[in-house]
Amino acid sequence: MFELKNKEGSNYHFTLKAKNGQVILSSEVYNSKAAAVNGIASVQKNSSEDGRYERKTSKDGKFYFNLKATNGQIIGSSQMYTSESGMENGINSVKENAPGADTKEI
């Protein structure tokens, strides 16, 4: 499920949550609701393609990923994982949950 949140004023942010309620992907802050909704549509469109995931390692050795649109722009980022396999499980969860996920505005 995508949760679309109004941060303040006209700023919006979304998260993608797995069935267990854990956040598996977070967006940047958008300057309008329409832009955030477009971001959700972009995640749904791009999430099934493995080549859209940028796998990264932080300075402290933790793993994370970014999901990128066809233009190379980051449309979502993961939490930090302690293992590479945990990160890969996160990617698989986005692939599984994002395409048909409903959106709830909170």
Number of C-alpha atoms within 10 A of each C-alpha: 18 21 18 20 17 18 13 9 8 10 15 21 23 27 22 27 20 19 10 6 9 10 18 23 25 20 22 15 15 19 16 15 17 11 15 23 18 14 21 27 14 18 25 17 15 21 25 18 11 12 11 18 20 13 15 15 15 10 7 7 13 15 21 24 23 21 28 21 18 12 6 9 10 19 20 24 19 22 15 18 19 13 14 16 11 14 22 16 14 22 24 15 18 23 18 14 21 24 18 11 16 12 15 11 9 8
